[in-house]
């Protein structure tokens, strides 16, 4: 038996324009809507995660500098 890769369902409300653009793009890519949406979600999550990690690193550096400064 084949293991299911995708098991969670969600719904997204789009404007008419967004939906038409989505159809236009996926038709030309010959790609299912769901695959395109999963890819877009993954790309956005990866981008936001990189930003959060960068912000965290910056704040850790600032905290370290403040700690070192207060020790002297």
SVG drawing of the C-alpha trace seen along z (x, -y; Angstrom):
<svg xmlns="http://www.w3.org/2000/svg" viewBox="-14 -48 50 50">
<polyline fill="none" stroke="black" stroke-width="0.4" points="0.0,0.0 1.3,-3.5 1.9,-5.9 0.0,-9.2 2.3,-12.2 -0.3,-14.8 -2.9,-14.2 -4.0,-17.7 -6.6,-19.7 -7.0,-23.4 -9.0,-26.1 -8.0,-29.4 -10.3,-32.2 -9.0,-34.1 -10.3,-37.0 -11.6,-36.4 -8.4,-38.0 -6.1,-35.9 -7.9,-32.7 -7.8,-33.6 -4.1,-34.3 -3.5,-31.1 -5.3,-29.2 -3.5,-31.0 -0.1,-30.2 -0.8,-26.6 -2.3,-25.9 0.8,-27.2 3.0,-25.2 0.8,-22.1 0.8,-21.8 -2.0,-21.0 -3.3,-23.9 -2.6,-22.1 1.0,-21.4 1.6,-25.0 0.0,-26.2 2.1,-23.8 5.3,-25.0 4.3,-28.7 3.6,-28.0 6.9,-26.2 8.8,-29.0 7.1,-31.6 7.7,-29.6 11.4,-29.1 11.8,-32.8 10.1,-33.8 12.1,-31.2 15.4,-32.7 14.2,-36.2 13.4,-35.0 16.7,-33.2 18.5,-36.3 16.6,-38.5 17.3,-36.1 21.0,-36.1 21.1,-39.9 19.3,-40.1 21.6,-37.4 24.7,-39.4 23.2,-42.6 22.5,-40.8 26.0,-39.4 27.5,-42.8 25.4,-44.3 26.4,-41.5 30.0,-41.9 29.7,-45.7 28.0,-45.4 30.7,-43.0 33.5,-45.6"/>
</svg>
